[in-house]
Amino acid sequence: MRFAKVVYWIAAIWGFPVMGMLLFMFDLIGKNDPPPITHPGFYYGFVTVGLTWQAAFVVIARDPVRMRPMMIPAMIEKFAYAIAMVVLYFQARLKAPDLVFVAADTLLGVLFVAAYAKTKAVAAIRAAA
């Protein structure tokens, strides 16, 4: 259970600043990587959903066994993002340096799978009690 706690705390500690800084980078992204963003609702929607997931990671980290079912959508969140970004990369719609964040999320997704597997025995014991 300690492994799962550490993994989800790391995910939240990494994710809050990464997602949080995006709240203040709307115009900068358009300047550094034209064209400017034309749909702020989609942009801020993505950022706020991402921040919400960081809060979910904190909830999971506090009691991974009880929150084990939430690990499944957490894995989907990580892998769906990674798959979408890799597809965009192969379509030449994403630059190679952006794959650093994809790699970080993919690693976290793999760690989420391991955390899910490691909490199985504890969850089974608690269910039997």
N, CA, C and O atoms as a GROMACS GRO file, in nm:
protein
  516
    1MET      N    1   0.083  -0.119   0.000
    1MET     CA    2   0.000   0.000   0.000
    1MET      C    3   0.087   0.125   0.000
    1MET      O    4   0.048   0.228  -0.055
    2ARG      N    5   0.204   0.118   0.060
    2ARG     CA    6   0.294   0.233   0.063
    2ARG      C    7   0.334   0.273  -0.079
    2ARG      O    8   0.342   0.392  -0.110
    3PHE      N    9   0.360   0.174  -0.164
    3PHE     CA   10   0.398   0.203  -0.303
    3PHE      C   11   0.290   0.287  -0.371
    3PHE      O   12   0.321   0.387  -0.436
    4ALA      N   13   0.166   0.246  -0.358
    4ALA     CA   14   0.056   0.319  -0.421
    4ALA      C   15   0.045   0.461  -0.367
    4ALA      O   16   0.022   0.556  -0.442
    5LYS      N   17   0.061   0.476  -0.236
    5LYS     CA   18   0.056   0.610  -0.178
    5LYS      C   19   0.164   0.700  -0.237
    5LYS      O   20   0.137   0.814  -0.276
    6VAL      N   21   0.285   0.648  -0.244
    6VAL     CA   22   0.397   0.727  -0.297
    6VAL      C   23   0.373   0.764  -0.443
    6VAL      O   24   0.393   0.878  -0.484
    7VAL      N   25   0.330   0.667  -0.522
    7VAL     CA   26   0.305   0.691  -0.665
    7VAL      C   27   0.203   0.802  -0.685
    7VAL      O   28   0.224   0.893  -0.765
    8TYR      N   29   0.092   0.795  -0.613
    8TYR     CA   30  -0.013   0.895  -0.634
    8TYR      C   31   0.025   1.031  -0.576
    8TYR      O   32  -0.016   1.134  -0.630
    9TRP      N   33   0.102   1.033  -0.467
    9TRP     CA   34   0.152   1.162  -0.417
    9TRP      C   35   0.247   1.225  -0.518
    9TRP      O   36   0.241   1.346  -0.542
   10ILE      N   37   0.335   1.144  -0.576
   10ILE     CA   38   0.427   1.197  -0.678
   10ILE      C   39   0.348   1.253  -0.796
   10ILE      O   40   0.380   1.361  -0.846
   11ALA      N   41   0.246   1.180  -0.840
   11ALA     CA   42   0.164   1.227  -0.952
   11ALA      C   43   0.102   1.362  -0.922
   11ALA      O   44   0.101   1.452  -1.006
   12ALA      N   45   0.049   1.378  -0.802
   12ALA     CA   46  -0.015   1.504  -0.765
   12ALA      C   47   0.088   1.616  -0.750
   12ALA      O   48   0.066   1.728  -0.796
   13ILE      N   49   0.200   1.585  -0.686
   13ILE     CA   50   0.303   1.687  -0.664
   13ILE      C   51   0.362   1.734  -0.797
   13ILE      O   52   0.396   1.851  -0.811
   14TRP      N   53   0.375   1.644  -0.892
   14TRP     CA   54   0.422   1.680  -1.027
   14TRP      C   55   0.312   1.756  -1.102
   14TRP      O   56   0.338   1.857  -1.167
   15GLY      N   57   0.191   1.706  -1.094
   15GLY     CA   58   0.082   1.758  -1.177
   15GLY      C   59   0.030   1.894  -1.139
   15GLY      O   60  -0.002   1.974  -1.226
   16PHE      N   61   0.021   1.924  -1.009
   16PHE     CA   62  -0.032   2.054  -0.970
   16PHE      C   63   0.048   2.170  -1.029
   16PHE      O   64  -0.013   2.259  -1.089
   17PRO      N   65   0.180   2.173  -1.016
   17PRO     CA   66   0.252   2.287  -1.075
   17PRO      C   67   0.251   2.286  -1.227
   17PRO      O   68   0.241   2.391  -1.290
   18VAL      N   69   0.262   2.166  -1.288
   18VAL     CA   70   0.263   2.159  -1.434
   18VAL      C   71   0.129   2.209  -1.490
   18VAL      O   72   0.127   2.291  -1.583
   19MET      N   73   0.020   2.160  -1.435
   19MET     CA   74  -0.111   2.203  -1.484
   19MET      C   75  -0.142   2.346  -1.438
   19MET      O   76  -0.200   2.425  -1.513
   20GLY      N   77  -0.104   2.377  -1.316
   20GLY     CA   78  -0.133   2.510  -1.262
   20GLY      C   79  -0.067   2.622  -1.342
   20GLY      O   80  -0.129   2.726  -1.364
   21MET      N   81   0.056   2.601  -1.385
   21MET     CA   82   0.124   2.707  -1.460
   21MET      C   83   0.056   2.733  -1.595
   21MET      O   84   0.067   2.842  -1.650
   22LEU      N   85  -0.014   2.633  -1.646
   22LEU     CA   86  -0.084   2.653  -1.773
   22LEU      C   87  -0.195   2.757  -1.761
   22LEU      O   88  -0.233   2.819  -1.861
   23LEU      N   89  -0.246   2.778  -1.642
   23LEU     CA   90  -0.349   2.880  -1.622
   23LEU      C   91  -0.298   3.019  -1.658
   23LEU      O   92  -0.377   3.108  -1.692
   24PHE      N   93  -0.167   3.038  -1.652
   24PHE     CA   94  -0.107   3.170  -1.675
   24PHE      C   95  -0.027   3.177  -1.805
   24PHE      O   96   0.043   3.276  -1.829
   25MET      N   97  -0.038   3.076  -1.889
   25MET     CA   98   0.045   3.069  -2.009
   25MET      C   99  -0.034   3.078  -2.140
   25MET      O  100   0.021   3.054  -2.247
   26PHE      N  101  -0.160   3.113  -2.132
   26PHE     CA  102  -0.246   3.114  -2.251
   26PHE      C  103  -0.183   3.196  -2.364
   26PHE      O  104  -0.165   3.144  -2.474
   27ASP      N  105  -0.150   3.322  -2.339
   27ASP     CA  106  -0.093   3.407  -2.444
   27ASP      C  107   0.049   3.366  -2.481
   27ASP      O  108   0.087   3.373  -2.598
   28LEU      N  109   0.127   3.323  -2.384
   28LEU     CA  110   0.265   3.284  -2.408
   28LEU      C  111   0.273   3.164  -2.503
   28LEU      O  112   0.362   3.159  -2.589
   29ILE      N  113   0.183   3.071  -2.489
   29ILE     CA  114   0.183   2.954  -2.577
   29ILE      C  115   0.162   2.997  -2.722
   29ILE      O  116   0.230   2.947  -2.812
   30GLY      N  117   0.070   3.088  -2.744
   30GLY     CA  118   0.046   3.138  -2.879
   30GLY      C  119   0.165   3.212  -2.937
   30GLY      O  120   0.189   3.206  -3.058
   31LYS      N  121   0.239   3.281  -2.853
   31LYS     CA  122   0.359   3.354  -2.900
   31LYS      C  123   0.474   3.259  -2.931
   31LYS      O  124   0.540   3.272  -3.034
   32ASN      N  125   0.497   3.164  -2.842
   32ASN     CA  126   0.610   3.072  -2.858
   32ASN      C  127   0.584   2.959  -2.955
   32ASN      O  128   0.678   2.903  -3.011
   33ASP      N  129   0.461   2.925  -2.976
   33ASP     CA  130   0.426   2.811  -3.062
   33ASP      C  131   0.302   2.847  -3.144
   33ASP      O  132   0.194   2.792  -3.122
   34PRO      N  133   0.319   2.942  -3.242
   34PRO     CA  134   0.204   2.988  -3.319
   34PRO      C  135   0.136   2.873  -3.393
   34PRO      O  136   0.197   2.770  -3.417
   35PRO      N  137   0.011   2.891  -3.427
   35PRO     CA  138  -0.071   3.011  -3.413
   35PRO      C  139  -0.126   3.024  -3.271
   35PRO      O  140  -0.124   2.929  -3.194
   36PRO      N  141  -0.177   3.142  -3.240
   36PRO     CA  142  -0.238   3.161  -3.107
   36PRO      C  143  -0.358   3.067  -3.086
   36PRO      O  144  -0.424   3.026  -3.181
   37ILE      N  145  -0.383   3.036  -2.962
   37ILE     CA  146  -0.498   2.952  -2.927
   37ILE      C  147  -0.625   3.031  -2.958
   37ILE      O  148  -0.640   3.146  -2.916
   38THR      N  149  -0.716   2.968  -3.031
   38THR     CA  150  -0.838   3.038  -3.073
   38THR      C  151  -0.962   2.994  -2.996
   38THR      O  152  -1.069   3.052  -3.012
   39HIS      N  153  -0.948   2.891  -2.914
   39HIS     CA  154  -1.064   2.841  -2.839
   39HIS      C  155  -1.029   2.836  -2.690
   39HIS      O  156  -0.995   2.729  -2.638
   40PRO      N  157  -1.036   2.949  -2.622
   40PRO     CA  158  -0.996   2.951  -2.481
   40PRO      C  159  -1.080   2.859  -2.394
   40PRO      O  160  -1.032   2.809  -2.292
   41GLY      N  161  -1.202   2.835  -2.431
   41GLY     CA  162  -1.287   2.745  -2.353
   41GLY      C  163  -1.232   2.603  -2.351
   41GLY      O  164  -1.232   2.538  -2.247
   42PHE      N  165  -1.185   2.555  -2.466
   42PHE     CA  166  -1.124   2.422  -2.472
   42PHE      C  167  -0.994   2.420  -2.391
   42PHE      O  168  -0.967   2.326  -2.317
   43TYR      N  169  -0.915   2.525  -2.406
   43TYR     CA  170  -0.786   2.534  -2.337
   43TYR      C  171  -0.807   2.531  -2.185
   43TYR      O  172  -0.751   2.446  -2.116
   44TYR      N  173  -0.887   2.624  -2.134
   44TYR     CA  174  -0.907   2.630  -1.989
   44TYR      C  175  -0.987   2.510  -1.939
   44TYR      O  176  -0.971   2.469  -1.824
   45GLY      N  177  -1.071   2.455  -2.023
   45GLY     CA  178  -1.141   2.332  -1.986
   45GLY      C  179  -1.043   2.218  -1.964
   45GLY      O  180  -1.053   2.143  -1.867
   46PHE      N  181  -0.947   2.204  -2.056
   46PHE     CA  182  -0.843   2.101  -2.042
   46PHE      C  183  -0.764   2.122  -1.913
   46PHE      O  184  -0.740   2.028  -1.838
   47VAL      N  185  -0.723   2.246  -1.890
   47VAL     CA  186  -0.640   2.276  -1.773
   47VAL      C  187  -0.717   2.247  -1.643
   47VAL      O  188  -0.662   2.186  -1.551
   48THR      N  189  -0.842   2.288  -1.635
   48THR     CA  190  -0.917   2.266  -1.512
   48THR      C  191  -0.951   2.119  -1.490
   48THR      O  192  -0.953   2.073  -1.376
   49VAL      N  193  -0.976   2.045  -1.597
   49VAL     CA  194  -0.996   1.900  -1.582
   49VAL      C  195  -0.866   1.836  -1.535
   49VAL      O  196  -0.868   1.747  -1.450
   50GLY      N  197  -0.753   1.880  -1.591
   50GLY     CA  198  -0.624   1.828  -1.547
   50GLY      C  199  -0.598   1.857  -1.400
   50GLY      O  200  -0.551   1.770  -1.327
   51LEU      N  201  -0.629   1.977  -1.356
   51LEU     CA  202  -0.612   2.011  -1.215
   51LEU      C  203  -0.704   1.928  -1.126
   51LEU      O  204  -0.667   1.890  -1.015
   52THR      N  205  -0.823   1.901  -1.174
   52THR     CA  206  -0.917   1.818  -1.098
   52THR      C  207  -0.861   1.678  -1.078
   52THR      O  208  -0.877   1.619  -0.972
   53TRP      N  209  -0.795   1.625  -1.181
   53TRP     CA  210  -0.734   1.493  -1.168
   53TRP      C  211  -0.623   1.494  -1.063
   53TRP      O  212  -0.603   1.394  -0.993
   54GLN      N  213  -0.552   1.605  -1.051
   54GLN     CA  214  -0.447   1.612  -0.948
   54GLN      C  215  -0.511   1.598  -0.810
   54GLN      O  216  -0.456   1.533  -0.721
   55ALA      N  217  -0.626   1.661  -0.792
   55ALA     CA  218  -0.699   1.647  -0.665
   55ALA      C  219  -0.742   1.502  -0.643
   55ALA      O  220  -0.737   1.452  -0.531
   56ALA      N  221  -0.784   1.436  -0.750
   56ALA     CA  222  -0.822   1.294  -0.740
   56ALA      C  223  -0.702   1.209  -0.700
   56ALA      O  224  -0.716   1.113  -0.624
   57PHE      N  225  -0.584   1.244  -0.750
   57PHE     CA  226  -0.464   1.168  -0.714
   57PHE      C  227  -0.435   1.183  -0.564
   57PHE      O  228  -0.390   1.088  -0.500
   58VAL      N  229  -0.461   1.300  -0.509
   58VAL     CA  230  -0.443   1.322  -0.364
   58VAL      C  231  -0.540   1.233  -0.287
   58VAL      O  232  -0.502   1.170  -0.188
   59VAL      N  233  -0.664   1.227  -0.332
   59VAL     CA  234  -0.765   1.144  -0.265
   59VAL      C  235  -0.723   0.997  -0.270
   59VAL      O  236  -0.732   0.926  -0.170
   60ILE      N  237  -0.676   0.952  -0.386
   60ILE     CA  238  -0.632   0.812  -0.399
   60ILE      C  239  -0.511   0.788  -0.308
   60ILE      O  240  -0.503   0.684  -0.242
   61ALA      N  241  -0.417   0.881  -0.305
   61ALA     CA  242  -0.295   0.865  -0.225
   61ALA      C  243  -0.326   0.851  -0.077
   61ALA      O  244  -0.253   0.783  -0.005
   62ARG      N  245  -0.430   0.914  -0.032
   62ARG     CA  246  -0.463   0.909   0.112
   62ARG      C  247  -0.512   0.773   0.157
   62ARG      O  248  -0.489   0.733   0.271
   63ASP      N  249  -0.581   0.700   0.068
   63ASP     CA  250  -0.630   0.565   0.102
   63ASP      C  251  -0.641   0.483  -0.026
   63ASP      O  252  -0.750   0.465  -0.079
   64PRO      N  253  -0.527   0.434  -0.076
   64PRO     CA  254  -0.527   0.364  -0.204
   64PRO      C  255  -0.616   0.239  -0.210
   64PRO      O  256  -0.673   0.209  -0.314
   65VAL      N  257  -0.628   0.169  -0.101
   65VAL     CA  258  -0.710   0.047  -0.104
   65VAL      C  259  -0.857   0.083  -0.118
   65VAL      O  260  -0.927   0.025  -0.201
   66ARG      N  261  -0.904   0.176  -0.039
   66ARG     CA  262  -1.044   0.218  -0.048
   66ARG      C  263  -1.074   0.284  -0.182
   66ARG      O  264  -1.184   0.267  -0.237
   67MET      N  265  -0.978   0.358  -0.234
   67MET     CA  266  -0.997   0.431  -0.360
   67MET      C  267  -0.948   0.353  -0.481
   67MET      O  268  -0.936   0.409  -0.590
   68ARG      N  269  -0.920   0.226  -0.463
   68ARG     CA  270  -0.867   0.143  -0.572
   68ARG      C  271  -0.952   0.150  -0.700
   68ARG      O  272  -0.894   0.156  -0.808
   69PRO      N  273  -1.084   0.149  -0.693
   69PRO     CA  274  -1.161   0.159  -0.817
   69PRO      C  275  -1.132   0.289  -0.896
   69PRO      O  276  -1.144   0.290  -1.019
   70MET      N  277  -1.095   0.396  -0.827
   70MET     CA  278  -1.062   0.522  -0.896
   70MET      C  279  -0.929   0.513  -0.970
   70MET      O  280  -0.899   0.598  -1.054
   71MET      N  281  -0.850   0.412  -0.939
   71MET     CA  282  -0.723   0.396  -1.011
   71MET      C  283  -0.747   0.361  -1.158
   71MET      O  284  -0.664   0.394  -1.243
   72ILE      N  285  -0.858   0.296  -1.187
   72ILE     CA  286  -0.888   0.259  -1.326
   72ILE      C  287  -0.908   0.383  -1.413
   72ILE      O  288  -0.841   0.394  -1.516
   73PRO      N  289  -0.996   0.477  -1.377
   73PRO     CA  290  -1.004   0.597  -1.461
   73PRO      C  291  -0.875   0.680  -1.459
   73PRO      O  292  -0.846   0.751  -1.555
   74ALA      N  293  -0.798   0.672  -1.351
   74ALA     CA  294  -0.670   0.743  -1.347
   74ALA      C  295  -0.574   0.686  -1.452
   74ALA      O  296  -0.503   0.761  -1.519
   75MET      N  297  -0.574   0.554  -1.467
   75MET     CA  298  -0.492   0.491  -1.570
   75MET      C  299  -0.540   0.531  -1.710
   75MET      O  300  -0.460   0.562  -1.798
   76ILE      N  301  -0.670   0.531  -1.727
   76ILE     CA  302  -0.727   0.571  -1.857
   76ILE      C  303  -0.687   0.714  -1.889
   76ILE      O  304  -0.651   0.744  -2.003
   77GLU      N  305  -0.692   0.802  -1.790
   77GLU     CA  306  -0.654   0.942  -1.810
   77GLU      C  307  -0.511   0.952  -1.861
   77GLU      O  308  -0.485   1.026  -1.957
   78LYS      N  309  -0.420   0.879  -1.800
   78LYS     CA  310  -0.279   0.885  -1.840
   78LYS      C  311  -0.257   0.826  -1.979
   78LYS      O  312  -0.193   0.889  -2.064
   79PHE      N  313  -0.310   0.708  -2.003
   79PHE     CA  314  -0.283   0.640  -2.130
   79PHE      C  315  -0.360   0.702  -2.247
   79PHE      O  316  -0.309   0.704  -2.359
   80ALA      N  317  -0.479   0.752  -2.224
   80ALA     CA  318  -0.554   0.817  -2.332
   80ALA      C  319  -0.482   0.942  -2.380
   80ALA      O  320  -0.473   0.967  -2.500
   81TYR      N  321  -0.430   1.020  -2.286
   81TYR     CA  322  -0.353   1.139  -2.321
   81TYR      C  323  -0.229   1.100  -2.401
   81TYR      O  324  -0.199   1.159  -2.505
   82ALA      N  325  -0.156   1.000  -2.352
   82ALA     CA  326  -0.033   0.956  -2.419
   82ALA      C  327  -0.062   0.908  -2.561
   82ALA      O  328   0.010   0.944  -2.654
   83ILE      N  329  -0.165   0.829  -2.578
   83ILE     CA  330  -0.200   0.778  -2.711
   83ILE      C  331  -0.236   0.893  -2.804
   83ILE      O  332  -0.191   0.897  -2.918
   84ALA      N  333  -0.317   0.986  -2.755
   84ALA     CA  334  -0.356   1.099  -2.839
   84ALA      C  335  -0.235   1.182  -2.882
   84ALA      O  336  -0.226   1.225  -2.997
   85MET      N  337  -0.143   1.204  -2.791
   85MET     CA  338  -0.025   1.285  -2.823
   85MET      C  339   0.069   1.213  -2.920
   85MET      O  340   0.127   1.277  -3.008
   86VAL      N  341   0.083   1.083  -2.906
   86VAL     CA  342   0.168   1.006  -2.998
   86VAL      C  343   0.106   1.009  -3.138
   86VAL      O  344   0.178   1.024  -3.237
   87VAL      N  345  -0.024   0.995  -3.147
   87VAL     CA  346  -0.092   1.004  -3.277
   87VAL      C  347  -0.066   1.142  -3.339
   87VAL      O  348  -0.032   1.151  -3.457
   88LEU      N  349  -0.081   1.247  -3.260
   88LEU     CA  350  -0.053   1.382  -3.311
   88LEU      C  351   0.092   1.396  -3.356
   88LEU      O  352   0.119   1.461  -3.457
   89TYR      N  353   0.184   1.337  -3.284
   89TYR     CA  354   0.325   1.343  -3.321
   89TYR      C  355   0.346   1.277  -3.458
   89TYR      O  356   0.414   1.333  -3.544
   90PHE      N  357   0.290   1.158  -3.477
   90PHE     CA  358   0.308   1.088  -3.604
   90PHE      C  359   0.234   1.155  -3.720
   90PHE      O  360   0.264   1.130  -3.837
   91GLN      N  361   0.140   1.239  -3.688
   91GLN     CA  362   0.073   1.320  -3.790
   91GLN      C  363   0.146   1.452  -3.813
   91GLN      O  364   0.099   1.537  -3.889
   92ALA      N  365   0.260   1.469  -3.749
   92ALA     CA  366   0.342   1.592  -3.756
   92ALA      C  367   0.265   1.713  -3.706
   92ALA      O  368   0.280   1.824  -3.758
   93ARG      N  369   0.182   1.693  -3.605
   93ARG     CA  370   0.105   1.801  -3.544
   93ARG      C  371   0.151   1.832  -3.403
   93ARG      O  372   0.089   1.913  -3.333
   94LEU      N  373   0.260   1.766  -3.359
   94LEU     CA  374   0.316   1.786  -3.227
   94LEU      C  375   0.467   1.779  -3.240
   94LEU      O  376   0.520   1.692  -3.309
   95LYS      N  377   0.534   1.870  -3.174
   95LYS     CA  378   0.680   1.874  -3.182
   95LYS      C  379   0.742   1.774  -3.085
   95LYS      O  380   0.686   1.743  -2.980
   96ALA      N  381   0.860   1.724  -3.122
   96ALA     CA  382   0.930   1.624  -3.041
   96ALA      C  383   0.952   1.668  -2.896
   96ALA      O  384   0.934   1.586  -2.806
   97PRO      N  385   0.991   1.795  -2.868
   97PRO     CA  386   1.011   1.834  -2.728
   97PRO      C  387   0.885   1.818  -2.641
   97PRO      O  388   0.896   1.800  -2.520
   98ASP      N  389   0.768   1.826  -2.702
   98ASP     CA  390   0.644   1.810  -2.626
   98ASP      C  391   0.626   1.668  -2.576
   98ASP      O  392   0.544   1.643  -2.487
   99LEU      N  393   0.702   1.574  -2.633
   99LEU     CA  394   0.690   1.435  -2.591
   99LEU      C  395   0.749   1.411  -2.452
   99LEU      O  396   0.728   1.304  -2.395
  100VAL      N  397   0.823   1.506  -2.397
  100VAL     CA  398   0.875   1.494  -2.261
  100VAL      C  399   0.758   1.478  -2.164
  100VAL      O  400   0.761   1.392  -2.076
  101PHE      N  401   0.656   1.561  -2.180
  101PHE     CA  402   0.540   1.553  -2.092
  101PHE      C  403   0.461   1.424  -2.117
  101PHE      O  404   0.403   1.367  -2.024
  102VAL      N  405   0.460   1.380  -2.242
  102VAL     CA  406   0.394   1.254  -2.275
  102VAL      C  407   0.467   1.138  -2.205
  102VAL      O  408   0.403   1.048  -2.151
  103ALA      N  409   0.599   1.142  -2.208
  103ALA     CA  410   0.677   1.036  -2.142
  103ALA      C  411   0.651   1.034  -1.992
  103ALA      O  412   0.639   0.927  -1.932
  104ALA      N  413   0.642   1.152  -1.932
  104ALA     CA  414   0.615   1.159  -1.788
  104ALA      C  415   0.478   1.099  -1.756
  104ALA      O  416   0.464   1.023  -1.660
  105ASP      N  417   0.378   1.134  -1.835
  105ASP     CA  418   0.244   1.079  -1.809
  105ASP      C  419   0.239   0.929  -1.836
  105ASP      O  420   0.170   0.856  -1.765
  106THR      N  421   0.311   0.882  -1.937
  106THR     CA  422   0.314   0.738  -1.966
  106THR      C  423   0.380   0.663  -1.850
  106THR      O  424   0.331   0.558  -1.809
  107LEU      N  425   0.490   0.717  -1.798
  107LEU     CA  426   0.556   0.656  -1.683
  107LEU      C  427   0.461   0.651  -1.564
  107LEU      O  428   0.451   0.549  -1.496
  108LEU      N  429   0.392   0.761  -1.539
  108LEU     CA  430   0.295   0.760  -1.429
  108LEU      C  431   0.184   0.658  -1.453
  108LEU      O  432   0.141   0.591  -1.360
  109GLY      N  433   0.139   0.645  -1.577
  109GLY     CA  434   0.038   0.544  -1.610
  109GLY      C  435   0.085   0.404  -1.578
  109GLY      O  436   0.010   0.324  -1.523
  110VAL      N  437   0.210   0.374  -1.613
  110VAL     CA  438   0.268   0.243  -1.582
  110VAL      C  439   0.276   0.223  -1.432
  110VAL      O  440   0.246   0.114  -1.381
  111LEU      N  441   0.316   0.326  -1.360
  111LEU     CA  442   0.322   0.318  -1.214
  111LEU      C  443   0.181   0.302  -1.154
  111LEU      O  444   0.164   0.234  -1.053
  112PHE      N  445   0.082   0.364  -1.216
  112PHE     CA  446  -0.057   0.347  -1.170
  112PHE      C  447  -0.101   0.201  -1.186
  112PHE      O  448  -0.168   0.147  -1.099
  113VAL      N  449  -0.062   0.137  -1.297
  113VAL     CA  450  -0.095  -0.005  -1.318
  113VAL      C  451  -0.028  -0.089  -1.209
  113VAL      O  452  -0.091  -0.178  -1.152
  114ALA      N  453   0.099  -0.060  -1.179
  114ALA     CA  454   0.170  -0.134  -1.074
  114ALA      C  455   0.104  -0.111  -0.938
  114ALA      O  456   0.090  -0.205  -0.859
  115ALA      N  457   0.064   0.012  -0.909
  115ALA     CA  458  -0.002   0.042  -0.782
  115ALA      C  459  -0.134  -0.033  -0.771
  115ALA      O  460  -0.168  -0.085  -0.665
  116TYR      N  461  -0.207  -0.039  -0.882
  116TYR     CA  462  -0.334  -0.112  -0.884
  116TYR      C  463  -0.310  -0.260  -0.853
  116TYR      O  464  -0.381  -0.321  -0.774
  117ALA      N  465  -0.209  -0.317  -0.916
  117ALA     CA  466  -0.177  -0.458  -0.894
  117ALA      C  467  -0.132  -0.483  -0.750
  117ALA      O  468  -0.170  -0.583  -0.690
  118LYS      N  469  -0.051  -0.394  -0.696
  118LYS     CA  470   0.003  -0.412  -0.561
  118LYS      C  471  -0.104  -0.396  -0.452
  118LYS      O  472  -0.088  -0.450  -0.343
  119THR      N  473  -0.209  -0.323  -0.480
  119THR     CA  474  -0.314  -0.306  -0.378
  119THR      C  475  -0.419  -0.417  -0.383
  119THR      O  476  -0.508  -0.421  -0.298
  120LYS      N  477  -0.409  -0.506  -0.480
  120LYS     CA  478  -0.509  -0.612  -0.495
  120LYS      C  479  -0.516  -0.702  -0.372
  120LYS      O  480  -0.625  -0.730  -0.322
  121ALA      N  481  -0.402  -0.746  -0.323
  121ALA     CA  482  -0.401  -0.837  -0.208
  121ALA      C  483  -0.461  -0.771  -0.084
  121ALA      O  484  -0.539  -0.834  -0.012
  122VAL      N  485  -0.426  -0.647  -0.058
  122VAL     CA  486  -0.479  -0.576   0.058
  122VAL      C  487  -0.630  -0.558   0.042
  122VAL      O  488  -0.706  -0.574   0.138
  123ALA      N  489  -0.674  -0.524  -0.079
  123ALA     CA  490  -0.818  -0.506  -0.104
  123ALA      C  491  -0.893  -0.637  -0.082
  123ALA      O  492  -1.003  -0.637  -0.027
  124ALA      N  493  -0.835  -0.749  -0.123
  124ALA     CA  494  -0.899  -0.880  -0.104
  124ALA      C  495  -0.910  -0.914   0.044
  124ALA      O  496  -1.012  -0.967   0.088
  125ILE      N  497  -0.805  -0.885   0.119
  125ILE     CA  498  -0.806  -0.913   0.264
  125ILE      C  499  -0.914  -0.828   0.332
  125ILE      O  500  -0.990  -0.879   0.415
  126ARG      N  501  -0.921  -0.700   0.296
  126ARG     CA  502  -1.022  -0.612   0.357
  126ARG      C  503  -1.163  -0.656   0.320
  126ARG      O  504  -1.254  -0.647   0.401
  127ALA      N  505  -1.182  -0.703   0.198
  127ALA     CA  506  -1.314  -0.747   0.153
  127ALA      C  507  -1.358  -0.873   0.227
  127ALA      O  508  -1.476  -0.891   0.257
  128ALA      N  509  -1.263  -0.960   0.257
  128ALA     CA  510  -1.295  -1.084   0.326
  128ALA      C  511  -1.324  -1.062   0.475
  128ALA      O  512  -1.392  -1.143   0.538
  129ALA      N  513  -1.274  -0.954   0.530
  129ALA     CA  514  -1.292  -0.929   0.673
  129ALA      C  515  -1.429  -0.881   0.709
  129ALA      O  516  -1.458  -0.856   0.826
   0.00000   0.00000   0.00000
